[in-house]
Amino acid sequence: MEPYKEKLHFASDYMAGAHPKVLEALVRTNDLSTPGYGEDLFCRSAEKQILEACGCPEGEVHFLMGGTQTNAVVIDALLLSYQGVIAAETGHVSVHEAGAIEYGGHKVLCVPQEAGKLSAESVRREIRAYREDANREHMVMPGMVYLSQPTEYGTLYSLAELTEISTVCHENGLYLYIDGARLAYALAAPENDVTLRDLAALSDAFYIGGTKCGALFGEALVLPKKNLIPHFFSILKQHGALLAKGRLLGVQFGALFEDGLYERIGVPAICSARRIREKLEERGYSIPFRSFTNQIFVVLEDRLLQQLVARVEYGFMEKADETHTMIRLATAWSTTEEQTRAFLRLLDR
């Protein structure tokens, strides 16, 4: 069968299993017995590796199993009962977490976005609106800003943008929390100028995504300042977020941070996405906004989607109008040259 006739998987970046080095590490340590709940040497070693890479050796790392779980636990742990979290109206906590933040008792305060990004001014306006409201004691107080790097639209915050948002947050007593579910793809993008050390210096908490970036599952929450969240172990337990076989997370992140693998692992995805994006533009398709990471957004006629769905798995985003739909194509650390070429040939046909 010719490659272009095979079903191509571009629906998301967590469809493959795990990077070979992660699997090798899991197999190599499989027969060992260790303490549970992340109290093992593998988790402690991975924590040290991550804190060194982030330039905050006195901080903390906690391993959780998924992105929504991490967001829900961190936001609930940091906010007071009457506080909410500012997020872009397109942010993951705003639209793709089934109300998990609200279920935990905190309102998501949605603000306008541009290409998926918040601005320092939009955050400033939201804070000012609360403080100038004569009925503010009846309202939800902003207590945190949530953003993701890259954004839900695959766009990137520059170091200057993040610095300005961080300044606004800390001048006004708000936490800055950064979702890094796809952080490896941001780090691998040539246009990116934000490092792990920058994230640690500018935010109060951020997580390093594993599920979409080469691990079987798992996210590494970084708290640059130790004891930011007292009794976090107990909070994890309350939320059902404490994995008994916690060493499985430590082993995986230890492999991902060995010899800088995590900061390179997204390169194949970035290269593949760039080639697909260029081909779509060459063929005259509508690209609503430019993403420099592994997500490509394109608006297609519905009649073309009916042909595409037989050969390609893609992600639905939203209806553009009665006859057009915006879809997402996502490359991954596992995307091969053969898969990329097959998709490019399909576009030519």
MIVOGU-413271 format. One record per atom (N, C-alpha, C): z, x, y. Coordinates in steps of 0.02 Angstrom, whole numbers, padded with zeros to 5 digits, always signed. Example, Ala and Ser with C-alpha at 12.3 -4.5 7.8 and 13.67 -1.06 7.14 Angstrom:
% residues 2
+00390+00660-00284
+00390+00615-00225
+00390+00660-00165
+00354+00642-00112
+00357+00684-00053
+00394+00645+00002
% end
This chain:
% residues 349
+00000+00043-00060
+00000+00000+00000
+00000+00045+00062
-00042+00029+00111
-00044+00068+00173
+00021+00057+00212
+00045+00109+00246
+00110+00103+00281
+00112+00045+00330
+00057+00031+00366
+00059-00021+00416
+00067-00090+00386
+00055-00097+00321
+00063-00162+00288
+00134-00174+00263
+00175-00122+00264
+00244-00130+00243
+00286-00160+00299
+00339-00194+00279
+00385-00222+00329
+00421-00165+00364
+00417-00164+00430
+00449-00112+00470
+00513-00139+00501
+00567-00100+00497
+00632-00123+00518
+00651-00096+00586
+00640-00137+00637
+00657-00118+00706
+00702-00170+00739
+00739-00207+00697
+00782-00261+00725
+00845-00233+00757
+00872-00179+00729
+00934-00151+00757
+00941-00079+00733
+00994-00046+00756
+01004+00024+00740
+01061+00034+00690
+01082-00020+00656
+01133-00013+00604
+01107-00038+00536
+01041-00038+00527
+01012-00065+00466
+01013-00014+00409
+01011+00050+00425
+01015+00101+00373
+01088+00115+00356
+01099+00154+00303
+01168+00169+00282
+01202+00219+00326
+01202+00282+00305
+01237+00334+00343
+01197+00399+00340
+01209+00442+00389
+01178+00507+00391
+01198+00546+00328
+01152+00586+00300
+01168+00623+00238
+01231+00665+00243
+01245+00695+00300
+01305+00736+00306
+01368+00694+00303
+01364+00631+00326
+01421+00586+00320
+01432+00567+00247
+01378+00551+00213
+01384+00533+00142
+01409+00592+00101
+01385+00652+00116
+01407+00711+00080
+01483+00721+00088
+01507+00711+00149
+01579+00719+00163
+01620+00667+00126
+01595+00606+00123
+01631+00552+00088
+01634+00567+00013
+01579+00590-00015
+01577+00606-00087
+01622+00666-00102
+01620+00716-00059
+01658+00777-00070
+01734+00763-00070
+01755+00714-00030
+01827+00700-00024
+01849+00639-00063
+01804+00611-00102
+01816+00546-00133
+01876+00547-00180
+01885+00600-00218
+01937+00601-00269
+02006+00623-00243
+02010+00638-00178
+02074+00659-00150
+02118+00599-00135
+02182+00609-00141
+02230+00557-00122
+02263+00578-00057
+02266+00532-00010
+02293+00547+00057
+02339+00491+00080
+02382+00504+00130
+02420+00449+00161
+02373+00398+00191
+02397+00337+00201
+02355+00284+00227
+02360+00274+00302
+02322+00226+00327
+02326+00203+00396
+02311+00257+00448
+02268+00305+00431
+02249+00355+00479
+02299+00411+00487
+02350+00414+00444
+02401+00466+00448
+02383+00527+00405
+02320+00537+00393
+02297+00590+00348
+02269+00649+00387
+02258+00704+00352
+02233+00765+00384
+02161+00757+00409
+02121+00715+00376
+02052+00706+00398
+02048+00671+00466
+02089+00621+00476
+02091+00587+00540
+02118+00633+00595
+02170+00671+00578
+02198+00716+00628
+02148+00772+00647
+02111+00796+00597
+02061+00847+00611
+02004+00819+00653
+01981+00759+00636
+01927+00728+00675
+01950+00713+00746
+02014+00692+00754
+02041+00680+00820
+02038+00744+00862
+02057+00800+00832
+02056+00864+00868
+01985+00882+00888
+01937+00873+00842
+01866+00888+00857
+01842+00846+00916
+01858+00782+00915
+01834+00736+00967
+01866+00753+01034
+01931+00765+01035
+01965+00781+01098
+01940+00846+01127
+01924+00894+01085
+01896+00957+01110
+01827+00945+01140
+01785+00904+01107
+01719+00888+01133
+01723+00851+01199
+01776+00811+01207
+01784+00771+01268
+01823+00808+01322
+01849+00866+01307
+01885+00905+01357
+01952+00876+01377
+01983+00839+01331
+02049+00811+01347
+02095+00822+01287
+02113+00883+01272
+02151+00899+01211
+02219+00866+01206
+02245+00841+01262
+02311+00807+01260
+02305+00732+01252
+02244+00707+01242
+02234+00635+01235
+02247+00610+01165
+02222+00549+01151
+02230+00518+01085
+02163+00491+01062
+02154+00489+00996
+02097+00457+00965
+02122+00409+00912
+02096+00348+00913
+02113+00298+00862
+02049+00273+00831
+02048+00266+00765
+01987+00246+00730
+01991+00172+00711
+01939+00135+00730
+01934+00064+00713
+01870+00053+00675
+01860-00008+00652
+01804-00020+00606
+01741-00046+00639
+01745-00081+00696
+01685-00108+00726
+01692-00115+00801
+01635-00125+00835
+01634-00127+00907
+01670-00187+00938
+01657-00247+00913
+01690-00306+00939
+01765-00302+00929
+01785-00278+00870
+01856-00269+00856
+01887-00220+00906
+01853-00165+00919
+01879-00116+00966
+01886-00145+01036
+01834-00179+01059
+01837-00210+01126
+01894-00259+01131
+01901-00302+01080
+01952-00354+01083
+02023-00323+01083
+02034-00272+01042
+02100-00241+01038
+02118-00205+01102
+02071-00165+01128
+02085-00125+01188
+02097-00170+01248
+02054-00219+01258
+02061-00263+01316
+02127-00302+01312
+02144-00326+01253
+02206-00364+01245
+02266-00319+01255
+02262-00256+01234
+02319-00211+01239
+02332-00188+01310
+02279-00180+01350
+02287-00153+01417
+02300-00206+01471
+02275-00266+01461
+02281-00317+01514
+02346-00357+01507
+02373-00377+01565
+02428-00424+01566
+02402-00494+01551
+02447-00539+01535
+02426-00605+01511
+02384-00644+01560
+02393-00631+01625
+02357-00669+01676
+02296-00632+01704
+02278-00577+01672
+02222-00537+01696
+02159-00547+01655
+02102-00534+01687
+02037-00537+01655
+01999-00472+01664
+01940-00469+01633
+01900-00408+01633
+01833-00421+01666
+01816-00381+01715
+01751-00386+01749
+01698-00355+01705
+01642-00391+01696
+01587-00366+01655
+01522-00393+01683
+01468-00357+01670
+01402-00383+01688
+01389-00447+01649
+01352-00492+01680
+01338-00556+01646
+01299-00546+01582
+01267-00488+01574
+01231-00472+01512
+01271-00427+01466
+01333-00410+01485
+01373-00364+01445
+01388-00391+01376
+01402-00347+01329
+01414-00367+01260
+01473-00414+01255
+01527-00400+01291
+01586-00444+01288
+01571-00512+01319
+01519-00515+01362
+01503-00578+01396
+01461-00624+01353
+01417-00595+01311
+01368-00638+01278
+01364-00631+01202
+01383-00575+01174
+01369-00564+01103
+01432-00551+01061
+01489-00578+01083
+01549-00569+01044
+01584-00635+01029
+01547-00690+01033
+01572-00756+01013
+01637-00775+01046
+01647-00752+01108
+01708-00769+01144
+01769-00732+01119
+01760-00672+01088
+01816-00636+01060
+01868-00618+01112
+01846-00601+01173
+01894-00581+01225
+01934-00642+01247
+01900-00698+01258
+01935-00759+01277
+01981-00783+01221
+01960-00774+01158
+02002-00793+01102
+02067-00754+01102
+02065-00693+01129
+02125-00653+01134
+02166-00669+01196
+02143-00715+01237
+02182-00738+01294
+02163-00710+01362
+02105-00677+01366
+02084-00646+01429
+02013-00669+01448
+02005-00690+01509
+01941-00714+01532
+01894-00655+01549
+01830-00663+01531
+01779-00616+01553
+01753-00640+01620
+01760-00599+01671
+01738-00616+01739
+01668-00588+01749
+01618-00630+01738
+01549-00607+01739
+01523-00598+01810
+01490-00542+01822
+01460-00529+01888
+01387-00513+01879
+01346-00522+01932
+01274-00508+01927
+01261-00436+01908
+01204-00425+01876
+01185-00359+01853
+01113-00343+01874
+01097-00281+01872
+01028-00259+01882
+01010-00212+01826
+00960-00233+01786
+00940-00195+01726
+01000-00182+01681
+01045-00232+01677
+01103-00226+01633
+01163-00190+01662
+01157-00165+01723
+01210-00123+01751
+01250-00159+01806
+01315-00144+01806
+01358-00161+01862
+01346-00110+01918
+01365-00129+01978
+01367-00080+02033
+01438-00077+02060
+01453-00023+02093
+01519-00017+02124
+01530-00074+02174
+01477-00093+02209
+01483-00145+02260
+01497-00213+02227
+01465-00227+02169
+01478-00291+02135
+01550-00294+02111
+01578-00238+02090
+01649-00236+02070
+01693-00247+02130
+01675-00213+02184
+01714-00219+02247
+01716-00292+02270
+01659-00325+02267
+01654-00396+02289
+01699-00440+02247
+01700-00429+02181
+01740-00470+02137
+01815-00461+02152
+01835-00400+02164
+01905-00386+02181
+01923-00418+02248
+01878-00410+02297
+01890-00437+02363
+01894-00513+02361
+01850-00545+02322
+01850-00618+02317
+01917-00644+02291
+01945-00608+02241
+02010-00629+02215
+02064-00620+02268
+02066-00564+02301
+02120-00549+02347
+02117-00592+02410
+02057-00614+02428
+02051-00656+02489
+02055-00730+02474
+02062-00748+02410
+02066-00818+02391
+02137-00844+02403
+02143-00895+02445
+02209-00922+02461
+02243-00951+02399
+02204-00967+02348
+02231-00995+02286
+02235-00943+02230
+02237-00879+02249
+02232-00827+02198
+02287-00830+02145
+02345-00856+02163
+02399-00860+02113
+02381-00909+02057
+02330-00951+02070
+02307-00998+02019
+02246-00970+01982
+02223-00912+02001
+02161-00884+01974
+02176-00827+01926
+02123-00805+01891
+02129-00748+01845
+02121-00684+01886
+02169-00640+01880
+02168-00577+01917
+02124-00525+01881
+02078-00493+01916
+02040-00438+01885
+02088-00380+01868
+02087-00357+01806
+02131-00303+01786
+02093-00244+01755
+02029-00254+01743
+01990-00202+01708
+01916-00212+01724
+01879-00157+01722
+01806-00160+01723
+01781-00136+01655
+01738-00176+01624
+01706-00158+01561
+01633-00143+01574
+01609-00088+01547
+01537-00075+01548
+01519-00036+01485
+01456-00030+01471
+01435+00007+01411
+01384+00060+01431
+01385+00115+01394
+01339+00170+01405
+01308+00188+01337
+01244+00170+01325
+01199+00135+01370
+01216+00061+01375
+01182+00026+01420
+01196-00045+01429
+01164-00087+01374
+01176-00152+01377
+01147-00198+01329
+01071-00198+01333
+01044-00176+01389
+00971-00172+01398
+00945-00101+01387
+00988-00057+01361
+00966+00010+01346
+00960+00056+01406
+00982+00032+01464
+00979+00073+01524
+01040+00117+01529
+01037+00166+01574
+01089+00216+01580
+01123+00215+01648
+01188+00222+01647
+01224+00237+01709
+01217+00311+01724
+01203+00328+01786
+01203+00398+01806
+01274+00420+01818
+01284+00485+01821
+01351+00512+01835
+01375+00488+01904
+01329+00485+01952
+01348+00462+02019
+01371+00389+02018
+01335+00347+01980
+01353+00276+01976
+01421+00267+01942
+01431+00303+01887
+01496+00297+01852
+01553+00323+01895
+01541+00376+01931
+01593+00404+01974
+01614+00355+02028
+01564+00321+02057
+01579+00272+02110
+01617+00212+02082
+01597+00188+02023
+01632+00132+01992
+01704+00153+01974
+01711+00213+01947
+01778+00238+01930
+01822+00242+01991
+01795+00265+02046
+01833+00270+02109
+01857+00202+02132
+01812+00152+02131
+01830+00084+02151
+01886+00057+02106
+01879+00068+02041
+01930+00044+01994
+01999+00073+02009
+02001+00138+02016
+02066+00171+02021
+02096+00164+02091
+02055+00154+02141
+02082+00139+02208
+02114+00070+02210
+02091+00026+02165
+02116-00043+02165
+02161-00059+02105
+02180-00009+02067
+02227-00020+02012
+02198-00054+01951
+02132-00048+01940
+02100-00077+01881
+02086-00022+01831
+02090-00039+01766
+02069+00007+01714
+01992+00008+01711
+01964+00064+01692
+01893+00069+01677
+01886+00083+01602
+01853+00038+01567
+01844+00043+01495
+01769+00044+01479
+01748+00093+01440
+01677+00103+01426
+01663+00095+01351
+01618+00050+01336
+01595+00035+01269
+01539+00084+01251
+01550+00124+01199
+01500+00173+01179
+01470+00159+01111
+01456+00096+01096
+01429+00079+01031
+01366+00119+01015
+01324+00130+01066
+01262+00168+01057
+01264+00234+01096
+01323+00262+01103
+01331+00320+01146
+01288+00379+01124
+01278+00388+01059
+01237+00444+01036
+01167+00442+01065
+01140+00382+01076
+01072+00377+01102
+01071+00392+01177
+01125+00377+01212
+01129+00396+01282
+01133+00472+01288
+01175+00503+01246
+01184+00575+01249
+01119+00613+01233
+01077+00582+01191
+01015+00616+01169
+00957+00605+01218
+00964+00560+01265
+00909+00545+01312
+00903+00600+01364
+00843+00627+01374
+00834+00680+01424
+00853+00658+01495
+00848+00594+01509
+00863+00569+01577
+00938+00562+01590
+00979+00568+01537
+01050+00559+01544
+01084+00620+01576
+01131+00607+01621
+01169+00662+01651
+01245+00652+01643
+01264+00607+01596
+01335+00593+01584
+01355+00621+01516
+01406+00663+01516
+01430+00695+01454
+01493+00661+01428
+01513+00680+01369
+01576+00656+01341
+01634+00676+01387
+01631+00735+01415
+01684+00757+01460
+01686+00714+01524
+01628+00693+01547
+01626+00649+01606
+01659+00582+01590
+01643+00555+01532
+01673+00490+01513
+01749+00495+01509
+01773+00551+01482
+01846+00560+01477
+01878+00569+01545
+01842+00601+01591
+01870+00613+01658
+01870+00550+01701
+01821+00506+01690
+01811+00449+01735
+01842+00384+01710
+01852+00378+01645
+01876+00314+01618
+01948+00319+01595
+01978+00261+01585
+02045+00258+01556
+02043+00253+01481
+01987+00226+01455
+01977+00220+01383
+01902+00213+01371
+01878+00242+01318
+01808+00231+01297
+01804+00242+01223
+01752+00214+01192
+01745+00228+01121
+01677+00257+01105
+01679+00298+01053
+01620+00333+01028
+01595+00295+00967
+01536+00267+00972
+01510+00224+00919
+01488+00263+00858
+01509+00239+00800
+01487+00267+00736
+01442+00221+00698
+01457+00156+00699
+01420+00107+00659
+01345+00111+00672
+01325+00116+00735
+01254+00118+00753
+01227+00189+00760
+01271+00238+00747
+01253+00307+00762
+01265+00354+00703
+01252+00332+00643
+01254+00376+00586
+01311+00369+00537
+01361+00327+00554
+01416+00315+00507
+01402+00252+00466
+01435+00245+00409
+01431+00182+00373
+01462+00126+00414
+01517+00143+00446
+01552+00097+00491
+01603+00138+00530
+01627+00111+00585
+01682+00143+00620
+01666+00162+00692
+01718+00159+00733
+01714+00179+00803
+01776+00222+00818
+01768+00270+00864
+01823+00315+00882
+01844+00300+00954
+01902+00270+00962
+01928+00254+01029
+01962+00315+01057
+01941+00335+01117
+01971+00392+01151
+02013+00368+01209
+02076+00389+01209
+02121+00377+01266
+02136+00445+01296
+02102+00462+01351
+02110+00530+01379
+02182+00548+01398
+02222+00498+01415
+02292+00510+01432
+02337+00484+01376
+02377+00527+01348
+02421+00509+01292
+02471+00455+01314
+02484+00410+01267
+02534+00356+01277
+02512+00305+01330
+02447+00301+01344
+02423+00248+01389
+02442+00180+01361
+02437+00173+01295
+02454+00109+01263
+02511+00123+01214
+02573+00110+01234
+02630+00122+01189
+02626+00079+01126
+02649+00106+01071
+02652+00069+01007
+02583+00042+00987
+02532+00083+00998
+02464+00060+00983
+02454+00048+00908
+02489+00087+00867
+02486+00077+00794
+02504+00005+00776
+02559-00019+00805
+02582-00088+00791
+02532-00139+00818
+02502-00124+00876
+02453-00170+00905
+02392-00175+00860
+02370-00118+00833
+02314-00119+00786
+02331-00163+00725
+02391-00155+00700
+02413-00194+00642
+02412-00269+00657
+02437-00287+00716
+02438-00358+00735
+02368-00388+00737
+02320-00348+00756
+02251-00373+00763
+02210-00366+00698
+02242-00346+00645
+02205-00337+00582
+02155-00280+00586
+02169-00232+00629
+02122-00178+00642
+02144-00111+00612
+02195-00112+00571
+02221-00051+00541
+02196-00045+00470
+02152+00003+00458
+02122+00011+00392
+02169+00051+00347
+02187+00023+00290
+02232+00057+00244
+02202+00125+00223
+02139+00124+00204
+02105+00187+00186
+02076+00218+00249
+02120+00231+00297
+02098+00256+00361
+02060+00322+00357
+02073+00361+00305
+02040+00426+00299
+01964+00419+00295
+01939+00360+00273
+01866+00350+00270
+01836+00356+00340
+01872+00336+00391
+01849+00342+00460
+01853+00415+00483
+01910+00447+00468
+01918+00517+00488
+01866+00562+00457
+01851+00552+00393
+01801+00593+00359
+01733+00585+00391
+01715+00523+00407
+01649+00511+00437
+01643+00543+00507
+01693+00534+00549
+01689+00562+00616
+01697+00638+00615
+01732+00663+00565
+01735+00736+00558
+01666+00764+00545
+01627+00730+00502
+01559+00752+00488
+01514+00744+00549
+01522+00689+00586
+01480+00677+00645
+01493+00727+00701
+01553+00754+00704
+01570+00801+00757
+01570+00874+00733
+01545+00885+00673
+01538+00953+00649
+01476+00985+00680
+01483+01040+00713
+01427+01077+00742
+01386+01035+00791
+01419+00989+00827
+01384+00950+00878
+01333+00900+00852
+01340+00879+00789
+01291+00833+00760
+01286+00769+00801
+01343+00742+00823
+01341+00677+00858
+01296+00680+00920
+01297+00735+00955
+01258+00739+01017
+01184+00752+01003
+01166+00765+00940
+01095+00774+00922
+01068+00717+00881
+01112+00677+00852
+01091+00630+00800
+01043+00576+00827
+01046+00563+00892
+01003+00511+00921
+00933+00534+00940
+00919+00598+00933
+00854+00625+00956
+00794+00591+00923
+00793+00582+00856
+00735+00549+00826
+00723+00479+00854
+00777+00443+00867
+00772+00375+00895
+00741+00376+00964
+00763+00424+01005
+00738+00428+01074
+00664+00446+01074
+00644+00493+01032
+00573+00513+01028
+00530+00455+01004
+00552+00421+00953
+00514+00365+00926
+00508+00308+00977
+00564+00292+01010
+00563+00238+01061
+00516+00254+01118
+00515+00317+01139
+00471+00337+01194
+00398+00326+01175
+00380+00345+01114
+00310+00338+01093
+00291+00264+01087
+00336+00223+01061
+00321+00152+01055
+00315+00120+01124
+00361+00138+01169
+00359+00111+01237
+00293+00130+01272
+00272+00192+01264
+00210+00215+01296
+00150+00178+01267
+00150+00165+01202
+00094+00128+01171
+00093+00056+01196
+00151+00024+01202
+00153-00044+01227
+00125-00047+01299
+00145+00001+01340
+00120+00003+01409
+00045+00016+01410
+00022+00060+01367
-00050+00076+01363
-00090+00014+01344
-00061-00027+01300
-00096-00088+01277
-00087-00146+01325
-00051-00136+01379
-00045-00187+01431
+00008-00239+01421
+00056-00226+01376
+00110-00274+01366
+00161-00270+01422
+00197-00325+01433
+00245-00329+01488
+00312-00300+01467
+00332-00246+01502
+00397-00214+01491
+00442-00235+01550
+00492-00279+01539
+00530-00307+01596
+00573-00256+01632
+00598-00205+01598
+00637-00152+01631
+00633-00090+01587
+00640-00033+01619
+00632+00030+01584
+00698+00054+01554
+00697+00061+01489
+00753+00090+01453
+00735+00160+01432
+00781+00207+01439
+00769+00275+01419
+00801+00292+01352
+00832+00241+01320
+00867+00254+01258
+00828+00225+01199
+00861+00200+01148
+00827+00181+01086
+00807+00108+01083
+00820+00070+01136
+00802-00001+01136
+00741-00012+01181
+00693-00049+01155
+00632-00064+01192
+00626-00139+01199
+00618-00163+01260
+00613-00234+01273
+00542-00249+01296
+00512-00300+01266
+00443-00317+01282
+00435-00393+01279
+00393-00420+01323
+00378-00491+01325
+00311-00502+01291
+00310-00545+01240
+00249-00559+01203
+00234-00633+01201
+00170-00648+01194
+00150-00718+01184
+00176-00740+01116
+00198-00802+01112
+00225-00828+01049
+00175-00825+00992
+00111-00833+01008
+00060-00831+00955
+00056-00760+00924
+00069-00709+00965
+00069-00641+00939
+00131-00628+00898
+00187-00658+00917
+00249-00650+00879
+00241-00678+00808
+00204-00732+00802
+00193-00762+00736
+00157-00713+00690
+00114-00670+00718
+00080-00619+00678
+00127-00560+00665
+00166-00542+00715
+00209-00484+00711
+00265-00493+00660
+00292-00553+00655
+00351-00565+00613
+00337-00552+00539
+00273-00557+00519
+00256-00544+00449
+00261-00470+00432
+00259-00427+00482
+00256-00355+00469
+00314-00315+00499
+00348-00346+00548
+00400-00308+00584
+00462-00351+00593
+00521-00322+00579
+00584-00355+00596
+00603-00332+00666
+00617-00381+00710
+00634-00366+00780
+00692-00411+00800
+00720-00399+00859
+00776-00439+00884
+00753-00488+00937
+00771-00551+00931
+00757-00601+00983
+00805-00591+01040
+00780-00593+01102
+00823-00588+01161
+00828-00655+01197
+00771-00678+01223
+00772-00741+01260
+00701-00765+01271
+00693-00829+01284
+00627-00857+01302
+00611-00837+01374
+00552-00809+01384
+00531-00791+01452
+00502-00852+01488
+00465-00892+01451
+00440-00956+01476
+00419-00997+01415
+00381-01050+01425
+00365-01095+01369
+00323-01062+01315
+00284-01011+01333
+00238-00981+01285
+00251-00906+01274
+00303-00878+01305
+00317-00807+01297
+00391-00796+01280
+00404-00743+01243
+00471-00726+01221
+00484-00651+01232
+00545-00636+01256
+00565-00566+01261
+00600-00546+01196
+00576-00493+01165
+00606-00468+01104
+00631-00397+01115
+00672-00374+01068
+00697-00305+01069
+00675-00269+01006
+00650-00210+01015
+00636-00164+00960
+00687-00107+00966
+00721-00091+00911
+00772-00038+00913
+00756+00015+00861
+00747+00076+00885
+00742+00132+00840
+00813+00157+00824
+00818+00204+00778
+00884+00227+00757
+00882+00300+00737
+00941+00328+00725
+00946+00398+00701
+00905+00407+00638
+00895+00352+00600
+00861+00356+00535
+00786+00342+00539
+00760+00325+00599
+00689+00309+00606
+00647+00371+00589
+00597+00362+00547
+00556+00418+00524
+00490+00421+00562
+00458+00478+00556
+00392+00487+00585
+00342+00438+00554
+00348+00428+00489
+00303+00382+00455
+00311+00310+00482
+00373+00289+00491
+00385+00221+00518
+00357+00214+00588
+00367+00265+00628
+00342+00263+00697
+00267+00258+00699
+00233+00301+00660
+00160+00300+00658
+00133+00233+00633
+00167+00205+00583
+00146+00140+00556
+00149+00086+00610
+00201+00087+00649
+00208+00036+00702
+00155+00047+00756
+00142+00110+00774
+00091+00124+00824
+00022+00101+00800
+00007+00112+00736
-00057+00088+00708
-00061+00013+00710
-00004-00020+00696
-00003-00092+00698
-00018-00118+00769
+00009-00085+00820
-00006-00105+00889
-00079-00097+00905
-00109-00044+00880
-00181-00033+00891
-00224-00087+00859
-00200-00115+00804
-00238-00166+00769
-00228-00235+00801
% end
